[in-house]
Amino acid sequence: MKKILKYLKPYWLIAILCPLAMILEVSMDLLQPQLMSDIVDNGILGTGAPDENLRYVLQTGIMMLIFSLTGCLGGILSAAFGTMAAQKFGNDMRKDTFNKVMHLSFQQTDKFTTGSLVTRLTNDITAIQQFVAMSLRMFVRTGMQFIGGIAVILTLNVNFGLVLTVSLPIQLIMVAVIMKKASPMFETVQKKLDKVNSVVQENVTGARVVKAFTREEYEIDRFDKANTDLMDTNLKVQRLLAILNPILMIVMNASVLAIIFIGGLQVEAKAMAVGDVMAAVTYITQILMSVMMVGMMFQQVSRAMASAKRVSEVLDTVPAISDGEGGADVSGGKVEFKDVAFSYPGFSGKPVLHNINLTVQPGQMVAVLGSTGCGKTSLVNLIPRFYDCTEGEVLIDGVNVKDYALDDLRKNIGMVLQKSELFSGTVTENIRWGDDNASIDEVKHAAMIAQADEFISDFNEGYDTMISEKGASLSGGQKQRMSIARAILKKPRILIFDDSTSALDLSTEAKLHAALRENLKGVTVIMIAQRIASVMKADKIAVIDKGTIAAFGTHSELMENSSIYRDIYYSQMKEGDVI
């Protein structure tokens, strides 16, 4: 919690004004019972003339009203300052947590899971924010009511201390016992919420697959189980907490009866005034209510502690992929793999890649071909450092990629992934992800190279057409071409296609390759493909088999020297097709 509360430091002035305003409100509240006592003893039951007694009641009543309005002002200011400090606190913490998530490596986000990260950024931070807002106000209020109430009630009659001696320990023990049992459950509740969010996220993003396989009922049942599990855990906590308030109320009401009984005896013995007994009843109620409020606050504290621990796990995570010393810049685009081996973190089997030695010269178009699962994507993921190799080194222009600053490295690499990710916004806004400052002419030029301009121009609003979330309104080939345009607009030194032309027909793909050669001279292009027809005209072709490079050369060289390449070729090309 100490690490989390540092986010309150920039707003220390507001944070201090909040409890100060609350002190004003509680001070006014503590004065009210005594003034009411004066009205009863010196006004209603006063021994003076009726007019004088009425005047005293009115004067004291006006004073009570003034004090009440003053306390009301203090309460409003306290709520305003507390809310302002808590909102700014939550805003800063949420930004820092999101910033940390954005810098985590793939292996770390996979470890946390998407659903859990969403819960931590929303529900957990909200719980901490609510705790801050409450603590700035309620800790002061309950503390002052508790201590101030005890001090005043003992000045009215020391015998009232006997009631407090019995009732307070009972309440405090009950609060401690219940909270000790409830606290661990709050972290369990958050984990159950993670599961619900994960199921929702999977089904929202994979809605088409669910419908295609008519698995709606299965997924509804899976969500129902996760949701019911969350409900049962919440009910378990709430049932435990539900015991607390009734017990505390019984103790409080019993204490009020005891005060009335003791006060009645004191009034009968002429040792106390009736008004003082009334004031004592109000003060004992305030004291014991403050203990009840402590119990409610501990619920919030326990939940906030569990949430703070989960948020701290994210904030304290050191990104597995960190900046190198920097200073170098990608200029030529030469890519080299030297004795590279790679295993995914936590994977104990055979390395995904091993003994990889490969050189791609600047300006070359090199294709990577191989069977599914042979390690093609893993290979290109090492270039922008989505993962780091476990052995050997990956070099760009003779510099180990680990020595580049990440921003300097990745700004010179254009990557078109297997799954085309588009965002809600216009066509122009999606392509401008490659370069925020690009002109509309540059956007259109990139789209023309990517063979996307024709279908974009057919839209009613052209480049101003709104794209729905994840590009749901586009076909697979359209999404791929827009993703390619986005990468081209970046003007990278190295352009990587991770099987990102699979949805294009051969004619469109051939036009794309021709446009790339004509417009991106000097740019190193590494292209993963499944179709032999997509790679035949590349400068070089690397054939990967079982995690290593089995052959490397031109199409004609591989047809002559590589049996693996020939098998792929003859399995895909029809008899009579031109080599």
C-alpha positions in Angstrom: 0.0 0.0 0.0 2.9 2.3 0.7 4.1 2.0 -2.9 0.6 2.7 -4.2 -0.1 5.7 -2.0 3.0 7.5 -3.4 0.6 8.5 -6.2 -1.2 10.8 -3.7 2.0 12.8 -3.0 1.5 15.3 -5.9 -1.9 16.2 -4.5 -0.8 16.6 -0.8 -2.5 20.0 -0.4 -5.9 18.7 -1.5 -5.3 15.6 0.5 -4.7 17.7 3.6 -7.6 20.0 3.0 -10.0 17.1 2.9 -9.5 15.9 6.5 -9.2 19.5 7.8 -12.7 20.2 6.4 -13.9 16.9 7.9 -12.6 18.1 11.3 -14.7 21.2 11.0 -17.8 19.0 10.2 -17.2 16.6 13.1 -16.5 19.4 15.6 -19.9 20.9 14.7 -21.5 17.5 15.2 -20.0 17.1 18.6 -21.3 20.4 19.8 -25.0 19.7 18.8 -25.9 17.2 21.6 -24.6 19.6 24.2 -26.6 22.5 22.8 -29.7 20.3 22.7 -29.0 19.5 26.4 -29.0 23.2 27.1 -32.3 23.7 25.3 -33.9 21.0 27.4 -32.4 21.9 30.8 -32.4 25.7 30.5 -35.2 26.3 28.0 -37.9 23.7 28.1 -37.4 22.8 31.8 -35.9 26.1 32.7 -37.0 27.9 35.9 -37.2 31.4 34.4 -40.2 33.1 33.0 -41.9 31.5 29.9 -40.8 34.3 27.6 -37.2 34.0 28.8 -37.2 30.2 28.4 -38.7 30.6 24.8 -36.1 33.2 24.0 -33.3 30.8 25.2 -34.7 28.0 23.1 -34.8 30.2 20.0 -31.3 31.6 20.5 -29.8 28.2 21.1 -31.8 26.7 18.2 -30.4 29.5 15.9 -26.9 28.7 17.2 -27.5 25.0 16.5 -28.6 25.9 12.9 -25.5 28.0 12.3 -23.3 25.2 13.6 -25.2 22.7 11.5 -24.7 24.8 8.3 -21.0 25.3 9.1 -20.7 21.5 9.5 -22.6 21.0 6.3 -20.1 23.3 4.5 -17.2 21.4 6.0 -18.8 18.1 4.8 -19.3 19.4 1.3 -15.7 20.7 1.1 -14.3 17.5 2.5 -16.2 15.4 -0.1 -15.1 17.7 -2.9 -11.4 17.6 -1.8 -11.5 13.9 -1.2 -13.1 13.1 -4.5 -10.7 15.3 -6.4 -7.6 13.8 -4.7 -8.9 10.2 -5.2 -9.8 10.8 -8.9 -6.4 12.4 -9.7 -4.7 9.6 -7.7 -6.6 6.9 -9.7 -5.9 8.7 -13.0 -2.1 8.7 -12.4 -2.0 5.2 -11.2 -4.1 3.9 -14.1 -1.9 5.7 -16.6 1.3 4.2 -15.1 -0.1 0.7 -14.9 -1.3 0.9 -18.5 2.1 2.3 -19.5 3.8 -0.7 -17.8 1.5 -3.1 -19.5 2.4 -1.6 -22.9 6.1 -2.2 -22.2 5.8 -5.8 -21.0 7.0 -8.5 -23.3 4.7 -11.0 -24.9 5.7 -13.7 -22.4 4.8 -11.4 -19.5 1.4 -10.4 -20.8 0.7 -14.1 -21.5 1.6 -14.9 -17.9 -0.8 -12.3 -16.4 -3.5 -13.1 -19.0 -5.6 -10.5 -20.8 -8.6 -10.8 -18.5 -6.5 -10.4 -15.4 -4.8 -7.2 -16.8 -8.2 -5.7 -17.7 -9.4 -6.4 -14.1 -6.3 -4.9 -12.6 -6.6 -1.7 -14.7 -10.3 -1.2 -14.0 -11.8 -3.0 -11.0 -8.7 -3.2 -8.8 -7.6 0.5 -9.3 -11.2 1.6 -8.7 -11.2 -0.3 -5.4 -8.0 1.5 -4.3 -9.3 4.8 -5.5 -12.5 4.4 -3.4 -10.3 3.4 -0.4 -8.3 6.7 -0.8 -11.5 8.8 -1.0 -12.9 7.0 2.0 -9.8 7.1 4.1 -9.2 10.8 3.7 -12.6 11.5 5.2 -13.9 8.6 7.2 -10.7 7.8 9.2 -10.8 11.4 10.5 -14.5 11.3 11.1 -14.6 8.0 13.0 -11.4 8.9 15.0 -12.8 12.3 16.1 -16.2 10.9 16.9 -14.7 8.1 18.9 -12.2 10.1 20.9 -14.3 13.3 21.2 -17.4 11.3 22.1 -15.7 9.4 24.9 -14.1 12.6 26.3 -17.4 14.5 26.4 -19.5 11.6 27.7 -17.1 11.1 30.6 -17.4 14.8 31.5 -21.2 14.4 31.7 -20.9 11.4 34.2 -18.0 9.1 35.0 -20.4 6.2 35.5 -21.1 6.1 31.8 -17.5 4.9 31.4 -18.7 1.5 32.7 -21.0 1.1 29.7 -18.1 1.9 27.4 -15.8 -0.5 29.2 -18.2 -3.4 28.5 -19.5 -2.5 25.0 -16.3 -1.3 23.3 -14.3 -4.5 23.7 -17.2 -6.6 22.4 -17.5 -4.5 19.3 -13.7 -4.3 18.6 -13.3 -8.1 19.1 -16.2 -8.8 16.7 -14.7 -6.5 14.1 -11.3 -8.0 14.4 -12.5 -11.6 14.2 -14.8 -11.0 11.2 -12.2 -9.0 9.3 -9.5 -11.6 9.9 -11.7 -14.2 8.2 -13.0 -12.0 5.4 -9.7 -10.4 4.3 -8.2 -13.4 2.4 -11.5 -13.8 0.5 -11.3 -10.5 -1.2 -8.2 -11.6 -3.2 -10.1 -14.7 -4.2 -13.0 -12.6 -5.4 -10.7 -10.6 -7.7 -9.3 -13.8 -9.1 -12.8 -15.1 -9.9 -13.5 -11.7 -11.6 -10.3 -12.3 -13.7 -11.8 -15.5 -14.9 -15.1 -13.9 -15.8 -13.3 -11.1 -17.7 -11.2 -13.7 -19.6 -14.2 -15.7 -20.7 -15.9 -12.4 -21.9 -12.8 -11.2 -23.7 -12.3 -14.6 -25.5 -15.9 -14.7 -26.6 -16.1 -11.1 -27.8 -12.9 -11.4 -29.9 -13.8 -14.9 -31.1 -17.5 -14.4 -31.7 -17.2 -15.5 -35.3 -15.6 -18.8 -34.4 -18.2 -19.4 -31.7 -21.0 -18.9 -34.2 -19.3 -20.8 -37.0 -19.1 -23.9 -34.8 -22.5 -23.3 -33.1 -20.9 -23.3 -29.7 -23.0 -20.5 -28.3 -24.6 -22.8 -25.7 -21.3 -24.2 -24.6 -19.8 -20.7 -24.2 -22.9 -19.5 -22.4 -22.5 -22.4 -20.0 -18.8 -21.7 -19.5 -19.6 -18.0 -18.7 -22.4 -19.1 -16.4 -20.0 -21.3 -14.5 -17.4 -18.6 -14.1 -20.1 -16.0 -13.2 -21.8 -18.3 -10.7 -18.4 -19.1 -9.1 -17.8 -15.3 -8.7 -21.3 -14.9 -7.3 -20.9 -17.8 -4.8 -17.5 -16.4 -3.6 -19.0 -12.9 -3.2 -22.0 -14.3 -1.3 -19.6 -16.2 1.0 -17.9 -12.9 1.9 -21.1 -11.0 2.2 -22.7 -13.7 4.5 -19.7 -13.4 6.8 -19.9 -9.6 6.8 -23.7 -9.7 7.3 -23.1 -11.1 10.8 -21.2 -8.0 11.9 -23.7 -5.2 11.6 -26.6 -6.9 13.5 -24.3 -7.8 16.4 -22.8 -4.3 16.6 -26.4 -2.8 16.5 -27.4 -5.1 19.3 -24.5 -3.9 21.4 -25.2 -0.3 20.6 -28.9 -0.5 21.5 -28.0 -2.3 24.7 -25.6 0.4 25.5 -28.2 3.1 24.9 -30.5 1.3 27.3 -27.8 1.1 29.9 -27.1 4.9 29.5 -30.8 5.6 29.9 -31.0 3.4 33.0 -27.9 4.9 34.7 -28.9 8.4 33.7 -32.4 7.8 35.0 -31.0 6.8 38.4 -28.7 9.9 38.3 -31.6 12.2 37.5 -33.7 10.7 40.2 -30.8 11.3 42.7 -30.6 14.9 41.5 -27.0 14.2 40.3 -27.7 14.9 36.6 -30.0 16.9 34.5 -32.4 15.3 31.9 -30.7 17.2 29.1 -27.4 15.6 30.0 -28.9 12.2 29.8 -30.2 13.0 26.3 -26.8 14.2 25.3 -25.2 11.1 26.7 -27.5 8.9 24.6 -26.4 10.8 21.4 -22.7 10.6 22.3 -22.8 6.9 23.1 -24.6 6.4 19.7 -21.8 8.4 18.0 -19.1 6.5 19.7 -20.5 3.0 18.9 -21.5 4.1 15.4 -17.9 5.1 14.8 -16.8 1.5 15.7 -19.4 0.2 13.3 -17.9 2.5 10.6 -14.5 1.1 11.4 -15.9 -2.3 10.6 -17.2 -1.1 7.3 -13.9 0.7 6.5 -12.0 -2.5 7.2 -14.0 -4.2 4.5 -12.9 -1.5 2.1 -9.3 -1.7 3.4 -9.2 -5.4 3.0 -10.5 -5.2 -0.6 -8.1 -2.3 -1.3 -5.1 -4.2 0.1 -5.9 -7.2 -2.1 -6.3 -4.9 -5.1 -3.1 -3.0 -4.3 -1.1 -6.2 -4.2 -2.4 -7.2 -7.6 -1.7 -3.7 -9.1 1.8 -3.7 -7.5 2.6 -7.0 -9.2 2.1 -5.2 -12.5 3.9 -2.0 -11.5 6.9 -4.0 -10.0 7.3 -6.2 -13.0 10.5 -5.5 -14.8 10.1 -5.8 -18.6 11.9 -8.9 -19.8 12.8 -7.0 -23.0 14.6 -3.8 -22.1 16.5 -1.1 -23.9 20.1 -1.6 -25.0 22.7 1.1 -24.6 21.4 2.8 -27.8 23.5 5.1 -30.0 23.4 2.8 -33.1 20.9 3.4 -35.8 19.6 1.1 -38.5 20.9 2.4 -41.8 21.4 -0.4 -44.3 19.0 -3.1 -43.2 21.3 -6.1 -43.2 20.0 -8.9 -41.0 22.1 -11.8 -39.6 21.4 -14.8 -37.5 24.5 -16.3 -35.9 24.2 -19.7 -34.2 20.7 -18.7 -33.0 18.6 -21.0 -30.8 15.3 -20.1 -29.2 12.9 -21.7 -26.7 9.7 -20.0 -25.4 10.0 -19.1 -21.7 8.8 -21.9 -19.5 9.0 -24.4 -22.5 11.0 -27.4 -21.4 11.0 -29.4 -24.6 13.3 -29.2 -27.7 14.1 -25.6 -28.7 11.8 -24.1 -31.3 14.8 -22.9 -33.2 18.4 -24.2 -33.2 21.6 -23.7 -35.1 20.1 -20.9 -37.2 22.7 -19.2 -39.4 21.2 -16.8 -42.0 22.2 -13.5 -43.7 19.8 -11.2 -45.5 21.6 -8.5 -47.4 20.2 -4.9 -47.5 17.5 -4.5 -50.2 17.0 -8.2 -50.7 13.6 -9.9 -50.7 14.1 -13.2 -48.8 11.2 -15.6 -48.4 10.9 -18.1 -45.5 9.1 -21.3 -46.3 8.3 -24.4 -44.2 5.7 -26.6 -42.7 3.3 -25.4 -40.0 5.0 -25.2 -36.6 8.5 -25.3 -38.0 9.5 -22.0 -36.3 9.0 -19.4 -39.1 7.1 -16.8 -37.0 9.5 -17.4 -34.1 12.4 -16.6 -36.3 11.1 -13.2 -37.5 9.9 -12.3 -34.0 13.5 -12.3 -32.9 14.3 -9.4 -35.2 12.2 -6.6 -33.5 12.9 -8.3 -30.1 9.3 -9.5 -29.4 11.4 -12.3 -27.8 15.2 -12.6 -27.3 17.1 -15.6 -28.6 18.3 -18.0 -25.9 21.6 -18.7 -27.7 23.6 -17.0 -30.4 22.9 -13.5 -31.6 20.7 -11.6 -34.1 22.4 -8.7 -35.8 21.2 -5.7 -37.8 23.9 -3.8 -39.7 26.4 -5.7 -37.6 25.0 -4.6 -34.3 23.3 -7.0 -31.9 19.6 -6.2 -31.7 20.0 -6.2 -27.8 22.3 -3.2 -28.1 19.7 -1.0 -29.8 17.3 1.2 -28.0 13.9 -0.5 -28.5 12.3 2.6 -30.1 15.3 3.1 -32.5 15.1 -0.6 -33.4 11.4 -1.0 -34.0 10.8 2.3 -35.7 13.0 1.0 -38.5 11.2 -2.3 -38.8 7.8 -2.6 -40.4 5.9 -5.7 -39.3 2.7 -7.1 -40.8 1.4 -9.9 -38.5 -0.4 -13.1 -39.3 -3.6 -11.6 -37.8 -4.5 -8.2 -39.1 -5.3 -5.8 -36.3 -7.3 -2.8 -37.2 -8.9 -0.2 -34.9 -12.2 1.6 -34.9 -11.6 4.8 -36.8 -11.4 6.0 -40.4 -9.3 4.2 -43.1 -6.9 7.1 -43.0 -6.5 6.9 -39.3 -5.7 3.2 -39.4 -3.1 3.6 -42.2 -1.6 6.6 -40.4 -0.6 4.3 -37.5 2.5 3.9 -39.6 3.2 7.7 -39.5 1.0 10.2 -37.6 2.4 13.1 -39.6 1.9 11.5 -43.1 0.0 13.6 -45.6 -3.1 12.2 -47.3 -1.1 11.8 -50.5 1.5 9.7 -48.7 -1.4 7.6 -47.2 -2.8 7.0 -50.7 0.6 6.2 -52.1 1.2 3.5 -49.4 -2.3 2.1 -50.1 -1.6 2.0 -53.9 1.6 0.0 -53.2 -0.4 -2.4 -50.9 -3.0 -2.8 -53.6 -5.6 -1.3 -51.3 -6.4 2.0 -53.0 -8.8 0.4 -55.5 -11.2 -1.0 -52.9 -10.8 2.0 -50.6 -11.8 4.3 -53.4 -14.9 2.3 -54.0 -16.2 3.0 -50.5 -18.8 5.8 -50.4 -16.6 8.0 -48.2 -13.3 6.7 -49.5 -10.4 7.2 -47.1 -12.8 8.9 -44.6 -14.8 5.6 -44.3 -15.2 4.5 -40.7 -13.8 1.1 -39.9 -15.6 -0.9 -37.2 -13.8 -2.4 -34.3 -11.1 -4.9 -35.4 -12.0 -4.2 -39.0 -15.2 -6.4 -38.8 -16.7 -4.6 -41.8 -13.8 -5.7 -44.1 -12.8 -8.9 -45.7 -9.7 -10.8 -44.8 -7.8 -9.6 -47.9 -8.9 -6.0 -47.4 -7.7 -6.1 -43.8 -4.3 -7.6 -44.8 -3.8 -4.9 -47.5 -4.6 -2.1 -45.1 -2.2 -3.6 -42.6 0.5 -3.7 -45.3 -0.2 -0.1 -46.3 0.2 0.9 -42.6 3.6 -0.8 -42.5 4.8 0.7 -45.8 3.8 4.2 -44.7 6.3 3.8 -41.8 9.1 3.8 -44.4 11.1 1.1 -42.6 14.5 -0.2 -43.4 13.3 -3.8 -42.8 9.8 -4.9 -43.8 8.6 -8.3 -42.4 5.5 -10.1 -43.8 4.4 -12.9 -41.4 2.2 -14.9 -43.7 0.3 -11.7 -44.2 -0.7 -12.2 -47.9 -2.5 -15.5 -47.3 -5.9 -14.0 -48.0 -4.8 -12.4 -51.3 -5.4 -14.1 -54.6 -2.2 -14.9 -56.6 -2.9 -12.0 -59.1 -3.2 -9.4 -56.4 -0.2 -10.8 -54.6 1.9 -10.7 -57.8 1.0 -7.0 -58.2 1.9 -6.4 -54.6 5.4 -8.0 -55.1 6.0 -6.0 -58.2 4.9 -2.7 -56.5 7.2 -3.5 -53.5 10.2 -4.0 -55.8 9.5 -0.9 -57.7 8.7 1.5 -54.8 10.8 0.0 -51.9 14.2 -0.3 -53.5 16.8 -0.6 -50.8 14.3 -1.9 -48.2 15.1 -5.4 -46.9 12.0 -7.6 -47.2 11.5 -10.8 -45.2 8.4 -12.7 -46.2 6.9 -15.7 -44.6 4.6 -17.6 -46.8 2.8 -21.0 -47.1 2.3 -20.9 -50.8 5.2 -21.8 -53.1 3.8 -19.4 -55.8 4.2 -16.5 -53.3 8.0 -17.0 -52.9 9.3 -18.3 -56.2 10.4 -14.8 -57.4 12.2 -13.9 -54.1 15.9 -13.1 -54.3 16.5 -15.9 -51.8 14.4 -18.6 -50.1 15.1 -20.1 -46.7 13.6 -23.5 -46.1 13.0 -24.2 -42.4 12.5 -27.8 -41.3 12.2 -28.9 -37.6 13.5 -25.6 -36.3 16.6 -25.2 -38.4 17.4 -23.9 -41.9 17.5 -27.0 -44.2 18.2 -25.0 -47.4 18.9 -21.5 -48.6 19.1 -20.2 -52.2 17.1 -19.1 -55.2 14.1 -21.0 -56.5 16.1 -22.8 -59.2 18.9 -23.6 -56.8 16.5 -25.2 -54.3 14.7 -27.1 -57.0 18.0 -28.6 -57.9 19.5 -29.1 -54.4 16.7 -29.4 -51.8 14.4 -32.4 -51.7 12.2 -30.7 -49.0 11.6 -27.7 -51.3 10.9 -30.0 -54.3 8.3 -31.9 -52.2 6.6 -28.6 -51.3 6.7 -27.4 -54.9 5.2 -30.6 -56.4 2.6 -30.8 -53.6 1.3 -27.4 -54.5 1.9 -26.8 -58.2 -0.2 -28.4 -60.9 1.4 -30.4 -63.7 2.3 -28.1 -66.5 2.8 -24.9 -64.4 5.8 -22.9 -65.3 8.7 -23.0 -62.9 
